[in-house]
Amino acid sequence: MIKRIATALVAAAAMSASALVSAAPALADPGHGHGHHDGPNPRITNVWVNPGQVVLKGKWDSEVVSINVKGVDIKHAKIVVDHKGSWGRDDWDGPGWDDKSADSTTADASEEKKAPWKPVWFSTSESVKIDTKDPKGFYSVKVYARGFDGKLYTSSSGFTVKHVSYDPPKPPKGPKATRIVDFDAGPEPVKKGRYVTLTGKLQVAQCYGDWYYDYKKHDRAYVELDGSVKPVDDGWSGCYDSRDYWHGWYKLGWQDIDVYFLPAGSHKWKYVKTIETNPNGSFYTKVKAWGSGTWGVRYDGSHGFGSSEASDYVKVVR
Protein backbone atom coordinates (compact mmCIF):
# COMPACT_ATOMS: atom_id res chain seq x y z
CA MET A 1 0.00 0.00 0.00
CA ILE A 2 1.00 3.63 -0.32
CA LYS A 3 3.46 4.51 2.45
CA ARG A 4 4.84 7.96 3.20
CA ILE A 5 8.59 8.16 3.72
CA ALA A 6 10.54 10.72 5.76
CA THR A 7 7.79 13.33 6.05
CA ALA A 8 7.27 16.20 8.49
CA LEU A 9 3.88 17.21 9.92
CA VAL A 10 1.85 14.39 8.39
CA ALA A 11 -1.93 14.86 8.21
CA ALA A 12 -4.30 12.05 7.20
CA ALA A 13 -7.76 12.46 5.69
CA ALA A 14 -10.49 9.81 5.60
CA MET A 15 -10.57 9.09 1.88
CA SER A 16 -10.04 5.74 0.12
CA ALA A 17 -6.67 4.90 -1.45
CA SER A 18 -5.19 8.32 -0.62
CA ALA A 19 -2.10 9.53 1.24
CA LEU A 20 -2.20 13.13 2.56
CA VAL A 21 0.89 14.96 3.64
CA SER A 22 1.65 18.36 5.09
CA ALA A 23 5.35 19.08 4.71
CA ALA A 24 7.32 21.88 6.29
CA PRO A 25 8.26 24.41 3.55
CA ALA A 26 11.76 25.52 2.75
CA LEU A 27 11.86 29.32 2.33
CA ALA A 28 14.70 31.12 0.62
CA ASP A 29 15.56 34.61 -0.60
CA PRO A 30 15.35 34.54 -4.41
CA GLY A 31 18.21 37.03 -4.55
CA HIS A 32 18.88 39.97 -6.78
CA GLY A 33 17.27 40.39 -10.16
CA HIS A 34 13.82 39.14 -9.19
CA GLY A 35 12.44 42.54 -8.29
CA HIS A 36 10.03 43.77 -5.65
CA HIS A 37 6.24 44.11 -5.83
CA ASP A 38 3.52 46.01 -4.05
CA GLY A 39 2.36 42.71 -2.54
CA PRO A 40 2.83 38.93 -2.76
CA ASN A 41 2.26 37.23 -6.11
CA PRO A 42 1.79 33.56 -5.06
CA ARG A 43 2.05 30.74 -7.59
CA ILE A 44 3.07 27.08 -7.78
CA THR A 45 5.79 26.95 -10.42
CA ASN A 46 6.47 23.23 -10.66
CA VAL A 47 5.17 19.85 -9.49
CA TRP A 48 7.76 17.20 -10.35
CA VAL A 49 7.01 13.44 -9.97
CA ASN A 50 9.64 10.73 -10.46
CA PRO A 51 9.20 8.12 -11.81
CA GLY A 52 6.21 8.85 -13.99
CA GLN A 53 5.43 5.13 -14.25
CA VAL A 54 5.86 2.45 -11.58
CA VAL A 55 6.18 -1.11 -12.88
CA LEU A 56 5.82 -3.84 -10.23
CA LYS A 57 7.10 -7.21 -11.43
CA GLY A 58 6.63 -9.54 -8.48
CA LYS A 59 4.46 -10.24 -5.45
CA TRP A 60 6.86 -8.47 -3.09
CA ASP A 61 8.05 -5.75 -5.47
CA SER A 62 7.84 -2.07 -4.50
CA GLU A 63 9.13 1.31 -5.65
CA VAL A 64 9.49 4.78 -4.13
CA VAL A 65 7.93 7.76 -5.94
CA SER A 66 9.48 11.18 -5.23
CA ILE A 67 7.35 14.33 -5.40
CA ASN A 68 8.93 17.81 -5.45
CA VAL A 69 6.95 21.06 -5.38
CA LYS A 70 8.34 24.54 -6.02
CA GLY A 71 6.67 27.91 -5.93
CA VAL A 72 6.99 31.56 -4.94
CA ASP A 73 5.24 33.58 -2.25
CA ILE A 74 3.77 30.36 -0.82
CA LYS A 75 3.53 30.07 2.95
CA HIS A 76 2.87 26.32 3.18
CA ALA A 77 1.39 23.51 1.11
CA LYS A 78 -0.07 20.04 1.28
CA ILE A 79 0.49 17.13 -1.15
CA VAL A 80 -2.31 14.63 -1.77
CA VAL A 81 -1.75 11.36 -3.68
CA ASP A 82 -5.08 9.97 -4.86
CA HIS A 83 -5.66 6.86 -6.95
CA LYS A 84 -9.18 7.92 -7.90
CA GLY A 85 -7.88 11.11 -9.48
CA SER A 86 -10.76 13.38 -8.48
CA TRP A 87 -10.12 16.79 -6.94
CA GLY A 88 -12.94 16.52 -4.47
CA ARG A 89 -13.67 19.62 -2.34
CA ASP A 90 -11.69 22.84 -2.58
CA ASP A 91 -11.65 23.51 1.15
CA TRP A 92 -8.56 21.49 2.09
CA ASP A 93 -7.65 24.20 4.56
CA GLY A 94 -9.38 22.95 7.68
CA PRO A 95 -7.88 22.33 11.14
CA GLY A 96 -4.62 20.44 11.15
CA TRP A 97 -3.27 21.96 7.93
CA ASP A 98 -3.23 25.77 8.15
CA ASP A 99 -5.05 28.69 9.72
CA LYS A 100 -6.51 31.10 7.17
CA SER A 101 -7.11 33.74 9.80
CA ALA A 102 -3.39 33.87 10.53
CA ASP A 103 -2.69 34.54 6.85
CA SER A 104 -5.23 37.36 6.49
CA THR A 105 -3.87 40.89 6.27
CA THR A 106 -5.23 43.13 9.02
CA ALA A 107 -5.21 46.86 9.72
CA ASP A 108 -2.23 46.36 12.02
CA ALA A 109 -0.19 45.36 8.98
CA SER A 110 -1.04 48.55 7.07
CA GLU A 111 2.50 49.88 7.49
CA GLU A 112 3.88 46.67 6.03
CA LYS A 113 1.70 47.14 2.96
CA LYS A 114 3.60 50.31 2.14
CA ALA A 115 6.92 48.51 1.99
CA PRO A 116 7.84 46.76 -1.30
CA TRP A 117 7.22 43.01 -1.23
CA LYS A 118 10.30 40.89 -1.81
CA PRO A 119 9.41 37.51 -3.42
CA VAL A 120 10.20 34.37 -1.41
CA TRP A 121 10.91 30.99 -2.98
CA PHE A 122 9.08 27.94 -1.64
CA SER A 123 9.89 24.23 -1.98
CA THR A 124 8.75 21.02 -0.34
CA SER A 125 9.05 17.32 -1.17
CA GLU A 126 7.50 13.99 -0.30
CA SER A 127 8.20 10.31 -1.04
CA VAL A 128 5.59 7.57 -1.19
CA LYS A 129 6.19 3.83 -1.39
CA ILE A 130 4.06 1.88 -3.87
CA ASP A 131 3.78 -1.91 -3.63
CA THR A 132 1.63 -4.66 -5.09
CA LYS A 133 -1.16 -4.00 -2.59
CA ASP A 134 -1.78 -0.67 -4.34
CA PRO A 135 -4.13 -0.92 -7.35
CA LYS A 136 -2.87 -0.33 -10.85
CA GLY A 137 -3.83 2.76 -12.84
CA PHE A 138 -3.37 6.50 -12.64
CA TYR A 139 -2.52 8.28 -9.38
CA SER A 140 -3.06 12.02 -9.26
CA VAL A 141 -0.67 14.17 -7.27
CA LYS A 142 -2.47 17.29 -6.02
CA VAL A 143 -0.91 20.29 -4.34
CA TYR A 144 -2.89 22.68 -2.13
CA ALA A 145 -0.91 25.79 -1.21
CA ARG A 146 -1.66 28.82 0.96
CA GLY A 147 -0.14 32.01 -0.41
CA PHE A 148 1.07 34.96 1.62
CA ASP A 149 -1.97 36.82 0.30
CA GLY A 150 -4.21 34.39 2.21
CA LYS A 151 -5.61 32.71 -0.91
CA LEU A 152 -5.62 29.00 -1.77
CA TYR A 153 -3.67 27.87 -4.87
CA THR A 154 -3.73 24.44 -6.51
CA SER A 155 -1.72 22.46 -9.05
CA SER A 156 -1.51 18.82 -10.09
CA SER A 157 0.58 16.11 -11.72
CA GLY A 158 0.50 12.32 -11.50
CA PHE A 159 2.00 8.92 -12.18
CA THR A 160 0.78 5.49 -13.27
CA VAL A 161 1.16 2.08 -11.64
CA LYS A 162 1.43 -1.10 -13.68
CA HIS A 163 1.42 -4.66 -12.37
CA VAL A 164 3.29 -7.21 -14.48
CA SER A 165 1.66 -10.60 -14.08
CA TYR A 166 3.75 -13.69 -13.44
CA ASP A 167 3.06 -17.39 -13.05
CA PRO A 168 4.42 -18.72 -9.77
CA PRO A 169 5.48 -22.37 -9.81
CA LYS A 170 2.96 -24.85 -8.56
CA PRO A 171 3.85 -26.95 -5.52
CA PRO A 172 5.57 -30.14 -6.68
CA LYS A 173 4.24 -33.58 -6.03
CA GLY A 174 6.32 -36.04 -4.08
CA PRO A 175 8.70 -35.78 -1.14
CA LYS A 176 10.22 -32.54 0.11
CA ALA A 177 13.88 -32.00 -0.76
CA THR A 178 16.59 -32.66 1.82
CA ARG A 179 20.32 -32.00 1.87
CA ILE A 180 23.40 -32.85 3.94
CA VAL A 181 25.56 -29.79 4.57
CA ASP A 182 28.96 -29.17 6.22
CA PHE A 183 29.91 -32.83 5.85
CA ASP A 184 33.53 -33.46 6.82
CA ALA A 185 35.69 -36.53 7.29
CA GLY A 186 38.89 -35.85 9.17
CA PRO A 187 41.58 -35.40 10.08
CA GLU A 188 43.17 -35.65 6.65
CA PRO A 189 45.62 -37.22 6.20
CA VAL A 190 45.24 -39.74 9.02
CA LYS A 191 47.49 -42.54 10.19
CA LYS A 192 46.40 -46.09 9.52
CA GLY A 193 44.40 -47.57 12.39
CA ARG A 194 43.50 -44.15 13.82
CA TYR A 195 39.95 -42.84 13.95
CA VAL A 196 38.28 -40.67 11.35
CA THR A 197 35.53 -38.35 12.59
CA LEU A 198 32.45 -37.85 10.39
CA THR A 199 30.27 -34.79 11.01
CA GLY A 200 27.50 -32.99 9.13
CA LYS A 201 23.95 -31.66 9.23
CA LEU A 202 20.72 -32.93 7.69
CA GLN A 203 18.22 -30.29 6.50
CA VAL A 204 14.84 -30.20 4.77
CA ALA A 205 13.46 -27.44 2.50
CA GLN A 206 10.60 -25.23 3.67
CA CYS A 207 9.79 -23.44 0.38
CA TYR A 208 9.31 -24.30 -3.27
CA GLY A 209 9.19 -21.17 -5.40
CA ASP A 210 6.93 -18.81 -3.46
CA TRP A 211 5.00 -21.66 -1.85
CA TYR A 212 5.48 -22.03 1.90
CA TYR A 213 5.22 -25.47 3.49
CA ASP A 214 3.93 -25.47 7.04
CA TYR A 215 4.86 -28.86 8.40
CA LYS A 216 2.12 -30.85 10.05
CA LYS A 217 2.12 -31.88 13.68
CA HIS A 218 3.68 -35.25 12.87
CA ASP A 219 6.49 -33.63 10.82
CA ARG A 220 7.24 -31.05 13.50
CA ALA A 221 8.56 -33.85 15.68
CA TYR A 222 11.49 -33.97 13.23
CA VAL A 223 11.73 -30.43 11.81
CA GLU A 224 13.21 -27.65 13.94
CA LEU A 225 12.21 -24.22 12.55
CA ASP A 226 14.38 -21.14 13.13
CA GLY A 227 11.69 -18.55 12.36
CA SER A 228 13.42 -16.84 9.42
CA VAL A 229 10.63 -17.83 7.04
CA LYS A 230 6.97 -17.35 7.92
CA PRO A 231 3.73 -18.34 6.15
CA VAL A 232 2.26 -15.85 3.71
CA ASP A 233 -0.76 -15.55 6.02
CA ASP A 234 1.53 -13.85 8.55
CA GLY A 235 2.08 -11.00 6.09
CA TRP A 236 5.61 -11.87 4.98
CA SER A 237 7.45 -14.81 3.50
CA GLY A 238 11.09 -15.49 2.77
CA CYS A 239 10.07 -17.70 -0.16
CA TYR A 240 11.27 -16.45 -3.56
CA ASP A 241 8.90 -15.42 -6.37
CA SER A 242 8.96 -17.57 -9.50
CA ARG A 243 11.95 -19.63 -8.44
CA ASP A 244 11.38 -23.17 -9.64
CA TYR A 245 13.30 -24.98 -6.92
CA TRP A 246 13.31 -25.93 -3.23
CA HIS A 247 14.86 -23.53 -0.70
CA GLY A 248 14.50 -22.28 2.89
CA TRP A 249 16.36 -25.03 4.74
CA TYR A 250 15.60 -26.27 8.25
CA LYS A 251 17.06 -28.75 10.71
CA LEU A 252 15.84 -32.34 10.33
CA GLY A 253 16.33 -34.49 13.44
CA TRP A 254 15.82 -38.08 14.53
CA GLN A 255 16.61 -39.49 11.09
CA ASP A 256 18.77 -42.51 10.17
CA ILE A 257 21.99 -41.80 8.27
CA ASP A 258 23.84 -44.70 6.63
CA VAL A 259 27.65 -44.57 6.54
CA TYR A 260 29.55 -46.06 3.54
CA PHE A 261 33.18 -46.37 2.47
CA LEU A 262 34.62 -46.51 -1.06
CA PRO A 263 38.25 -47.74 -1.03
CA ALA A 264 40.64 -45.94 -3.37
CA GLY A 265 40.68 -47.72 -6.76
CA SER A 266 37.38 -49.52 -6.11
CA HIS A 267 33.94 -48.92 -7.64
CA LYS A 268 31.91 -50.64 -4.93
CA TRP A 269 30.66 -48.86 -1.80
CA LYS A 270 30.81 -50.82 1.45
CA TYR A 271 28.18 -50.34 4.15
CA VAL A 272 29.73 -49.47 7.53
CA LYS A 273 26.95 -48.57 9.99
CA THR A 274 23.83 -46.47 10.65
CA ILE A 275 23.71 -43.41 12.92
CA GLU A 276 20.91 -41.01 13.89
CA THR A 277 20.73 -37.23 13.60
CA ASN A 278 20.33 -35.09 16.71
CA PRO A 279 17.19 -32.93 17.18
CA ASN A 280 18.99 -30.03 15.44
CA GLY A 281 19.84 -32.19 12.42
CA SER A 282 23.54 -32.64 13.22
CA PHE A 283 25.30 -36.01 13.30
CA TYR A 284 28.65 -37.29 14.55
CA THR A 285 30.46 -40.61 14.53
CA LYS A 286 33.94 -42.15 14.49
CA VAL A 287 35.26 -44.90 12.22
CA LYS A 288 38.68 -46.58 11.96
CA ALA A 289 40.83 -45.76 8.95
CA TRP A 290 42.46 -48.82 7.35
CA GLY A 291 43.10 -47.34 3.93
CA SER A 292 42.68 -44.28 1.74
CA GLY A 293 39.24 -43.74 0.23
CA THR A 294 36.00 -41.83 0.23
CA TRP A 295 33.65 -41.75 3.20
CA GLY A 296 30.00 -41.24 2.29
CA VAL A 297 26.79 -40.64 4.22
CA ARG A 298 23.29 -41.15 2.82
CA TYR A 299 19.79 -40.32 4.00
CA ASP A 300 17.24 -42.55 2.26
CA GLY A 301 14.27 -40.34 3.10
CA SER A 302 11.14 -40.95 5.20
CA HIS A 303 7.97 -39.22 6.39
CA GLY A 304 7.58 -37.51 3.01
CA PHE A 305 11.18 -36.28 2.95
CA GLY A 306 13.44 -36.97 -0.05
CA SER A 307 16.86 -38.63 -0.01
CA SER A 308 20.26 -36.90 0.05
CA GLU A 309 23.94 -37.77 0.38
CA ALA A 310 27.45 -36.34 0.78
CA SER A 311 31.03 -37.64 0.65
CA ASP A 312 34.63 -36.69 1.51
CA TYR A 313 37.98 -38.28 0.60
CA VAL A 314 40.54 -39.11 3.29
CA LYS A 315 44.15 -40.16 2.65
CA VAL A 316 45.60 -42.73 5.02
CA VAL A 317 49.35 -42.78 5.75
CA ARG A 318 51.52 -45.17 7.70
C-alpha positions, 0 to 999 in steps of 0.5 A, a space after each residue: 500500500 501507499 506509504 509515506 517516507 521521511 515526512 514532516 507534519 503528516 496529516 491524514 484524511 479519511 478518503 479511500 486509497 489516498 495519502 495526505 501529507 503536510 510538509 514543512 516548507 523551505 523558504 529562501 531569498 530569491 536574490 537579486 534580479 527578481 524585483 520587488 512588488 507592491 504585494 505577494 504574487 503567489 504561484 506554484 511553479 512546478 510539481 515534479 514526480 519521479 518516476 512517472 510510471 511504476 512497474 511492479 514485477 513480483 508479489 513483493 516488489 515495491 518502488 518509491 515515488 518522489 514528489 517535489 513542489 516549487 513555488 513563490 510567495 507560498 507560505 505552506 502547502 499540502 500534497 495529496 496522492 489519490 488513486 481515484 484522481 478526483 479533486 474533491 472539495 476545494 476547502 482542504 484548509 481545515 484544522 490540522 493543515 493551516 489557519 486562514 485567519 493567521 494569513 489574512 492581512 489586518 489593519 495592524 499590517 497597514 505599514 507593512 503594505 507600504 513597503 515593497 514586497 520581496 518575493 520568497 521561494 518555496 519548496 517542499 518534497 514527499 516520497 511515497 512507497 508503492 507496492 503490489 497491494 496498491 491498485 494499478 492505474 493513474 494516481 493524481 498528485 495534487 498540491 494545495 498551497 496557501 499564499 502569503 496573500 491568504 488565498 488557496 492555490 492548486 496544481 496537479 501532476 500524476 503517475 501510473 502504476 502497472 502490475 506485471 503478471 507472473 506465473 508462480 510455480 505450482 507446488 511439486 508432487 512427491 517428497 520434500 527435498 533434503 540435503 546434507 551440509 557441512 559434511 567433513 571426514 577428518 583429520 586428513 591425512 590420518 594414520 592407519 588404524 586411527 579414527 576418522 571423525 564424520 560430522 555434518 547436518 541434515 536439512 529439509 526445504 521449507 519453500 518451493 518457489 513462493 510456496 510455503 510449506 507449514 509442516 504438520 504436527 507429525 512432521 514437526 517432531 522432526 523439523 526444527 524451525 528457526 523462524 526466518 521464514 513465515 507463512 504468507 498468512 503472517 504478512 511476509 514470506 522469505 520464499 522467492 517469487 517464480 523460483 522453480 526450486 526448493 529452498 528455505 532449509 531447516 534442521 531435520 532431526 531423529 533421522 537414520 543416516 547410513 555410513 559407507 566407504 569406497 576404497 581408493 581404486 574400487 567402484 563398490 561402496 561398502 556399508 559401515 553402519 547407521 547413525 541417527 541425527 540429533 534434534 537439530 539435524 547434526 550427526 557425529 560418529 567415528 570410524 577406523 581408517 584402514 586405507 585411503 578412500 571416500 567416506 560417504 553418508 546417505 539419507 534414504 528419506 522418510 515421512 515424506 522427505 526426499 533422499 540426500 547424500 554427501 562424501 569426503 575423501 581421506 588419505 591414510 598414511 603409515 
